[in-house]
Amino acid sequence: MKYNEISNRCDVPVNTLKSWRTRYHWKQVHPQPKRCTKNRKRDAAKIVDELEANNDLTEKQKLFASFICNDLMQRGRI
């Protein structure tokens, strides 16, 4: 709403509204921008290929990482 509309509705001068706004720290509420998640998502096949190509991990570690990857894919996080 604009100052004129509010002042007419409340029978208060416009400058009084402006002074109230600064005195009581009224601010307009802006919606938060949505975060883009496209950049965070990775292709699941690429993750599996990187996992298999990694020679630093043991078989047990690879199995655990693939389990976590599958779980995240089912939840829609990857």
Secondary structure, DSSP 8 states (H G I E B T S, - for coil): --HHHHHHHHT--HHHHHHHHHHTT------------TTT---HHHHHHHHHH-SSS-HHHHHHHHHHHHHHHHHT--
